[in-house]
Amino acid sequence: MTNFLPAGIINDTILEIQSKISDLQKELALRNLYNLKQGLQEVEELVVELALFLEKLSCEPLIYTGTGTTEEIIRRLEWALTFSEEIDPVEYYRYMEEIKKATK
């Protein structure tokens, strides 16, 4: 298990908000105030849910702009944390290899 959370849920929510706003612009052009009001409520709910999600995190999310896939970066960070927690990195490596073998 990892303590690192890919930001996909944040990206998905932002894309959903963008899509709703596009729909609301169409409703506004049609002067459909009922659908506009309903859509605004949906956007507000999405924003509140995202804000609550971010608030529950123990720290602010970080954005890594270097090279590597999400999985590679998470492995690197977990490896670095191993050193900071004073765990023998060789023992940790052996442990991870055993887990890999056991899950195959």
KALIN-V50894 format. One record per residue. N is the residue number from 0. SS is DSSP state (@ for helix, = for strand, . for the rest). PHI is phi as a letter, one per 40 degrees, with the letter a starting at -180 (999 if undefined). NEAR is the number of other C-alpha atoms within 10 Angstrom. Layout:
N_SS_PHI_NEAR / N_SS_PHI_NEAR
This chain:
0_._999_3 / 1_._b_8 / 2_._c_8 / 3_._c_15 / 4_._b_11 / 5_._d_14 / 6_._c_12 / 7_@_d_9 / 8_@_c_12 / 9_@_c_14 / 10_@_d_11 / 11_@_c_11 / 12_@_c_16 / 13_@_c_15 / 14_@_c_12 / 15_@_c_14 / 16_@_c_18 / 17_@_c_13 / 18_@_c_12 / 19_@_c_17 / 20_@_c_16 / 21_@_c_12 / 22_@_c_14 / 23_@_c_21 / 24_@_c_12 / 25_@_c_13 / 26_@_c_17 / 27_@_c_15 / 28_@_c_9 / 29_._c_11 / 30_._f_11 / 31_._c_12 / 32_@_c_13 / 33_@_c_11 / 34_@_c_15 / 35_@_c_19 / 36_@_c_13 / 37_@_c_12 / 38_@_c_17 / 39_@_c_15 / 40_@_c_12 / 41_@_c_14 / 42_@_c_19 / 43_@_c_13 / 44_@_c_13 / 45_@_c_17 / 46_@_c_15 / 47_@_c_12 / 48_@_c_13 / 49_@_c_15 / 50_@_c_12 / 51_@_c_11 / 52_@_d_12 / 53_@_c_14 / 54_@_c_11 / 55_@_c_9 / 56_._c_9 / 57_._c_7 / 58_._a_8 / 59_._c_9 / 60_._c_12 / 61_._b_10 / 62_._b_8 / 63_._c_9 / 64_._b_6 / 65_._c_7 / 66_._c_8 / 67_._h_11 / 68_._c_9 / 69_@_d_14 / 70_@_c_11 / 71_@_c_11 / 72_@_c_15 / 73_@_c_17 / 74_@_c_14 / 75_@_c_13 / 76_@_c_14 / 77_@_c_15 / 78_@_c_15 / 79_@_c_12 / 80_@_c_13 / 81_@_d_15 / 82_@_c_12 / 83_@_c_9 / 84_._c_8 / 85_._g_8 / 86_._c_12 / 87_._c_10 / 88_@_c_14 / 89_@_c_9 / 90_@_c_10 / 91_@_c_14 / 92_@_c_13 / 93_@_c_11 / 94_@_c_12 / 95_@_c_12 / 96_@_c_11 / 97_@_c_11 / 98_@_c_11 / 99_@_d_10 / 100_@_c_9 / 101_@_c_8 / 102_@_c_6 / 103_._c_5
